[in-house]
Amino acid sequence: MITITIDGKEIQTEPSKTIIEAAFEHGIYVPHFCWHPALSISGNCRMCLVEVEKMPKQVIACSTRCMDGMVVHVNSEKAVQAREAVMEFILINHPLDCPICDEAGECKLQDYAYHYSVGESRFDEEKGLKRKRVALGPRVLFDAERCISCSRCIRFCEDLAGYPELTFVERGDHVTIETFPGRQLENPYSMNVIDICPVGALTSRDFRFKARAWDMSETPGVCPGCARGCSMDMWVRQNEILRLTPRENQEVNNFWMCDRGRLESFRHVHEETRIEQPMLRKDGVQLAVGWDEALAAAASELRSWKGDTVAVIASPYDTCEDNFLAARFAREILTTQFLDILPHVEAGDQDEFLLREDKTPNSAGARIAGVTPVDDAHNLDSIVEGLQSGKIKAVVVSDVRAHEHAGFMQALGKAQFVVAIVSNASALTERADVVLSASTFAEKLGTFLNFEGQLQLLRPAVNTTENERWMGAFAMSRLDKFASEFDRWGRMKRYDARSAGRVFSLLAQLMGGKWGYDHPEDIFEEMAKRIEALHGLTYEGLGRWGVRLGSEQPGHLLPYKYSDVRP
Amino acid sequence: MEVRTQDKYTLTFWEKLYIPEILKGMKLTLEQMLKKKDTREYPEEKWVPPPSYRGAPVLVLERNGVERCVACGLCSRVCPALAIEVQAAETEHEKERYPELFEINMLRCIFCGFCEEVCPEEAIVMSPTYEMVFTRYEDAIFGKDKLLMSAEELAPRLEFLRSHR
């Protein structure tokens, strides 16, 4: 342990740490472009210049190690002057195109220009011209003029993703970023370079020009793409998710997210296949009906199939709360033991970084919530067998991707009565006698448990007719707050969907159940009482990053939260 | 309460004569008839506002038929009445972006001119248009078809903005 002083504050730290690391650990912000806590040190932007007493000139905080008795000034006159000079230098060739740049509003350079720049340029000459709109890969566009050559993207691909695809070419003010000959920026994590790019040089081809950062609301959520359950933010405008970005969570995904999760995991929320309201089969034709009618029809039919002639297929895409009520509905109301989930595994699509073979976000959660077959005679295989042999006659399915299981779907053809509680149309809903429109991960409150045992809270970002009354819990953009019913941007599309848990709860009540829950938090309270692993947990206690169940606590990359240290 | 009564006005001799007072009045009338008139016969005769006038905001259409707007959305952000909605899209032109949708709700607009002030491209300006009548709500929402106005038509305003920058 050594002692250093930063801006008059005495800090105990290790000699192996750099000044910037020591400062961030103690909540002192040092401006920086190229340094990132999860990447290797490059030291080329010079933005983190600080004054150290007894050193002949200013040093960069990101690659100067701490020494005992060091006295560092981040905000002394010399340090401020050095920063202003660096900002002026970086801005010499940076185009003034913030109005058409997607990064505007969340740009490090833009923010620093306000915080640490003099606000004037002495540069009269023409700015350097470089390539614009370069497709580095299928998902990322590059604007060489905006690039400040910090090399964060190069280091991310090389060090973390393990795909060396990018490099610097040329020298001096001609320096630019290029893919290696014959290569493209197309690794499964390529879009993370967009988030770490401190300027708008790297932008998403998918999100390009769709919305300005300040027009969207930002809701913390959990990616439903695989069993990792990366923490992410959902960006919504006019009740439509426009993009997902990873959120720092050192217990799950650090700062990263895979491209597939980012681009594909939310598409079904706004797809044309989305079921807009409940449907009921009458004389062989599916008709759109109201909730009361559909629920009553499902309940009255299910009443005649009680016991082991019914099976329930819960969903690993639904929350723990939904699955808890699915299990209670099966065991207490239908009195059947045929209860399981369908696996969705893509063998081989897994690596050490983030990707998992299990492409569902909550398989572990469904198990812990009670969707566990009592024995081998009541698991998925037995359910399929029972359907084939005609022993099981009615099925309730809440898995939105059940249609991907050919064997199960073929067996389902033999069932006499099928209830589907799903969000999107598929072969399953075509077969179903009653379709109850379910809400998606983006429209409900609940919890997901990842494969490592991290229990995280989901918050609703998209408005349905059901979750409207929780408007207080919604993140709202300026447009949401001030829209009147006459503004088109106020008349947003809302689906008449309910969470699967709510549907099970309503069905149970119609079939004589003595329980019913209005709000997911009530369900979780009940779960915390009944399930040992969840004892003592509350939504509030889950916080922003969730809670690790079990005794083994995760190791953290950093002893602090990078995004919490602010200037 | 004390009630005050006005004393009866007593006419002077000349006033009692009546004729001189009529002549006085006719002189005033004749004077006004020959003076320069300050009123105009609107709507037959239209008023042309000076370039400093803030009429309905419009989008400037360049000579080559392309709008100047790059759909940055700053006008939409600064608008205190939330009258402007912009949706950007990509274009092949060098400016990269263009407004796929640009709508101003004229019932929300308060003609403050903030949009014109914030625009980095001088693409939205306050036109001399002051006549706006709607009979349906939808008619009051101006899309690109109604908003685009040629740069020549807007020349006085653009000249005014340049001289007061």
HADDOCK unambig.tbl for C-alpha pairs under 7 A between the chains (distance, minus, plus):
assign (segid A and resid 99 and name CA) (segid B and resid 72 and name CA) 4.89 0.50 0.50
assign (segid A and resid 100 and name CA) (segid B and resid 70 and name CA) 6.74 0.50 0.50
assign (segid A and resid 100 and name CA) (segid B and resid 72 and name CA) 5.37 0.50 0.50
assign (segid A and resid 100 and name CA) (segid B and resid 97 and name CA) 6.85 0.50 0.50
assign (segid A and resid 209 and name CA) (segid B and resid 88 and name CA) 5.65 0.50 0.50
assign (segid A and resid 209 and name CA) (segid B and resid 89 and name CA) 5.84 0.50 0.50
assign (segid A and resid 210 and name CA) (segid B and resid 88 and name CA) 6.35 0.50 0.50
